[in-house]
């Protein structure tokens, strides 16, 4: 497992676990503090939920992570919440329920929600070419591997058979890559040559570039596969954030603040922290317990030059739970509308574009 994956999974988040099995029965713009209930009131076992605490305390005692915040909700009510261990082991700061985490790839659902809101607004279609919003992605090349009779693999660039569309960014089928993950060496080298990636230095982090620089640099490199044909975890949601910005005319942080964070009262979600909140920031262990090297994290004390839709946000367990609850409500509304689609085959391609599901990312 690569270093950044371990970082996101076990240390940077300090194992912030958010589980919700039903949405909150209130209007998103009139949210009150999240209600609580005894587990047995909603069909859960308090004794079994308590095993979560036992297991996580052992993980902390074994040095696998410094601390955790856990929340479980069912039927609109929090039935289990706990802050265990340390928020900052070096400073001996206890973990708190409102500790703030670098949420890394858990940013991706937030950026994807922003994009889908623009789809619902009619500003974006899932079938729109990305080049409609970001012209640098027009006429892309694809790096194609061929294995010879000697067993050696060579690569050659060929024109993309079709354009990257917005849906490809949502489902990681655009042909983009993470430099530290992809096995396509020419693409990895092209990312470095374009100064998009610096080997060994937060290869997934391009927040020091302006949005225009980020797009121009990654678009210079060939794709790792033909658009829409294969899934590979990638920078796609970062580029989706640039599409959101181009379509809305606002930076991603502002879109999320206006459309998600403020309406849902996500008061501690952002892309950088003001000085007065830095004392609540959870810190990882100094050394990665799984692979050994020193852990280096994103600096979130200053405003980034671009808002990373793939890995750049900060949040709390409570804030993230609000997002989950809101999206479950939206999903139920879409499910109620879905039967209408079967009676409206003549409504045209624009309507049907709205039917497309957002794959997990």
N, C-alpha and C positions, 0 to 999 in steps of 0.2 A: 504494500500500500504506500502511495507517495506521501511525502511529508505533509503537504498541504491538506490532504484528505484526513490524515490523523489529527492534524491541528483542528480542523473543523469538527471532527467527530468526537474527539475526546478531551481537548484542552481549551481551545478558544471559546467554545460554548460552555465549558465546564459542565458538560452534559446537561444543559437545559433541556428538559423533556416536557413537551406539551402534548397531552392526549385529550381529544374531545370527541365524544360519541353522540352529541346532539347540539344543536345551535341554541342561542339564547333567544327567548321569545319576546324580544323588544325591538323597537325601531332603532336602526343603527345611529340615527342622529339624536336619539333621546336616551343614550345609554346611562344607566346607573351603575354603581359598583356591582361587580359580578356577585350574584347570589351564591350562597353556600347551602349544603344539605348534608345530612348524614348519609354515608354510602348505602345503607340498607333502605333508605327512603326511595332510592332510584334503582333498586335491584342489584346493587353491588355489595361486595363483602369488604367490610372494614378490616377484618383480620388479614385477608389476602392482600389488600392494598398496603397494609403495613409491612409486608414482605419486601416491598420496594425499598423502604427505608433501610431494612436490614442488609439487603444486597448492596445498596449504594454506599453504606457506611463501610462495608468490607472493601469495596473498590477504593475508597478514599484511604482506608488504613493500609491497603496494599501499595499505595503510592501511584495508582493508575490515573488519578485525577485529583485536583485540589478540592473541589466542592461542586454541589449541584443545586439547582432549583427544579422541583418537580410539581406539575399541576395536572390533575385529571378532572375532567368535567363530564357530566352526563345529564341529559335532559335539561340543559341550560343552567346547571348548577355545579359549582366546584365542589367535588366530594373528597378531594385529597390534595393537599399542598404542603410542601415542606422545603425548607432551605437547610442544607446539610453541608458541613465542612467549612472550607475557607474560600472567601471571595478572592483574596490575595494572600497566598501562603507566605510570600516574602515579608509582607507587612503584618502577618498574623491577623488579618481582617476577617471576621466571620462572614459567611455567606448570608445574604438577606433575600427575602422574597422579591424585593424591588431592585436587586442587583442588575446591572446592565451588561449585556454580552455583545461581543462582536459575533454576529450571527452567520457570517460567511455565506455559504450556499443557501441558507434559509432565506436569503434576500431574493432568490430567484422567484418564489411564489408571489412576492410582493410586486416585483416588476411585471410579472405575468398578469397579475390582477389589473394593474394599471393599463396594460395593453388591451385586455379584454373589456375594460370599461370604455376605451376608445372605440372598440369594435361595436359595443352596444350603442355608442353615440353615433355610429355611422361614419366616424372619421377615418377608421382603418377597416379594411376587409382582411380576413385571414388569407385570402388568395392574392392579395396585393404583392407585387414584386417588391423586395426590400429596396431595390434601386429607385423606386418611386419616391422614397423618402431620403435615401442615401445613395446618390448617383454613382459613388465609387464602386458599388457592388454590381454594376452592369458589366456584362460580358466577362464573367469570371473564368479562370482556368482551373482545371482539376488535375491534381497529381495522381497518376495512375501507375500502380505497381505491376510489374511483369516478372515472373520467375522463369529463368532460363533453364535449359536442360542440365546446366551445371549446378543448379540449385541456388544460384545467386539472384537476388532481386534488384531490378533496375526500375527507375521511375521516369516517366515522360509526361509532359503537360498536354492536355487536350482541352478543347473548349467545353464549357459546361453545357449539358444537353438542354437544360431549362434554367430559368432564373431561380434564385432563392426567393421563397415567399415568406410572409410573416409567420405562417404556421410552422415553417421549418425552424425558425428561431425558437418558437415556443416548445418544440419537441426535440430539439438538438439533432435535427436532420439536415442542417444547412450546409454541412461540409466544413464548418469551422472546427477549431481544435483548441485544446489546452496544450501548450508546448511541452509541459512536463509529463503529459499522459500519452500523447499520440506516438505511434510507432512509425509514422511517416517522416523519415529523416529529412527529406528535402523541404517539407512544410515547416518542420521545426527550425531548420536553418534559415528559411525565408523569413520567419517571424523575427529571428535574431538580426538578420541583415536589414530588415525594415525598421529596426529599433523598437519593435513591438514587445519583444520578450528579452529579458536578461537572465541567462541561465544561472540558477542557484539563488536568484534574488527575487523572491515573490513572483514567479513567472506568470501567475494568474492575475497579478496586480498591475493595472495600467492606469491607476488613478492620478499619476503625475502628468499624464497627457491631457490636453484639452479634448473634448469630444471629437472635434474635427481631426485632430492628430490621431486619435485612437482609430477612427474609421479609416482614414487614409492609409495608415500603416498596415492594419490587418488585411485590408482589401488588396494590398500589393502581393500578398502571398497566395499561392494556389490553394484550392480546397482539398480536403483529404478524401472526399468521395463526391459523386454526383449529388446535387441537391435533391432532397426528398427520398433518397434510396436507402440510407443507413442511419442508425442512431449512434452518435458518439458524444459523450459529455464534453462540453466545450464552452467557449466564450460567447455562445449564441445569445444568452440572455443579457449579457453586457451590451451587445449590439441591439437587442430588442429595446433596451433602455434608450439607445440613441434614436430608434424609430419613434418611440413614445415622445421624445423631445422634439423631433422634427415635425411630427404630426400635430402636437399640441402647442408648439411654440414656447414651451416652458421646460426648464431643467427637470430632470427626473425627481429630484428631491422635492421640488415645489408641487409637481403633480401628485406625488404620494402624500404629501402633507395636506393638500387641499381635498383630495378625493378619498383618502384612506385614513391617514393618521388622525387628522382633526375630527372627521365625522365619527370615528370609532373611539375617540378619546384615548388614542395611543400616545400618551404624553411623553413617553421615553423612547420613541422610535425616531431614528434620524440617520444621517450619513456621517455625522461628526458630533463630538460632544463639546458643550461649553464648559469652561473651567469649573463651574459650580457642580457639575455632575461627574467629573473625573474620579472623585473619591468612591463612586458607586460602580466603577468599571471592573468587571471580573478579569482576573489575570490567569494565564495558564501556568503550569509547572515550568520551571526554567529549562528542563531537558525533556525531550519527547520520550515518554516511558516505553513506547513501542519500538522505536528505531534508534534512539540514543543521541541524535544531534541536538544542539541548542535550539530552542524554539524562538522564532522571530515572528512577531505579530504585526498586523497593520497599525500604523499610527493614526489614531482617530481623534487626536487632540486639535487638529487643524482642518479647515475646509478643503476637501479634495478638489483637484482641477476638473474631474468628472465624477459623477455619481455612479458607482459600479452596481448595476442591476444584477450582477452575478454573484457578488461576494462582499459588498461594501457597507451594508446596513448594520445598525445597532438596535437592540430591542430588549425587552424584559419578557419573562414568561407570561405575565398578565396581558401585556400588549399583544403578544403573538396569539394568545388564546382568543382575544377579541377578533383578530383577523380570521381565524379558523371558523369561529361562530358565524361571522358575517358571510363568509363564502358558502357555508352550508345553507344559509337562508337563500342566497342567490341561486344555488344549485336547485333547491326545491322549487323556486319560482320558474326556472327554466324547465324543470321536469313537468310542471303543470302546463306549460305552453307547448311542449313537444308534441302532444297528440294533434295539435292543429296543423303541424307540418305535413301530416299524412293526408290532409284534406286540401292542401294548397300547393299542388305540384306545379301550378302555373304562375307562381308568384315571382319567379325570376331568380337569376344567380345571386343577386345581392342578398336577398332574404336567406337563401340556402347557405350562404357563406357564414351567416350567424349561427347556423346549426352545428358547425364543426366543434367538436369537443377539444378542450385543451389537454393535450397529453401531459403526464407528469414530467417534471423536469428537475 
